[in-house]
Amino acid sequence: MAAQAAPYAALTGGAAHRIATARTVPQDHYQRCPHGQQGDCVMVTAMPMRQHVEGGWDFAWVGDRRANTVQNGTLRQVRDDHTEGQKMRSWNDPYWAKIADSYDHVVTRSVLRDQPIDSARVPDPIEVVMLCTDQVSKVLTAQDIARILTADIRPRHMTRALIAAARARRNGTDNIAVTVIAPRTT
């Protein structure tokens, strides 16, 4: 439901507005559900910004979905995950950093909950934009992802290569989803 509502919000606002609008749909739907029976999801959105507002891309996210860009041939992660594991890493304490991976599955923000939506604007030039689920970003190394995203192939082939590589290495039953966009820059 949230994913269907998000694109319409792009007409009136940025990437964060997409998630804010998308969150109202499941909130309304689950308003009368017993506690604990509501559905929920995590989301990342991206939208190109027009040149009259300096171009680039606007990203927003809640949860553990990833956004990456390739700029000047270099892979860059746009944001950090909203997970207990990421929170533990931010404490810069060796004990918590050591066990943080065990808590990466505990999401601290989601679409349904009224929590802050993080956003970031990445200026042009951007050669590739990749949005993916954690089963791609957690099983593939940054080097693996960069190798595929900087290959001289079309976005649909990059998408297929990332999914195939994640399937080959995956050690869980979580979903694998990837969107790759190669915007034209001037």
Secondary structure, DSSP 8 states (H G I E B T S, - for coil): -HHHHHHHHTTTS-HHHHHHHHHHHHHHHTTTS-TT------EEEEEE--GGGT-SEEEEEESS-EEEEEETTEEEE-----BHHHHHHHTT-HHHHHHGGGGTTSBS--SSS----EEEEE-S--SEEEEE-HHHHTTS-HHHHHHHHTSSS-HHHHHHHHHHHHHHH--S-----EEEE-----
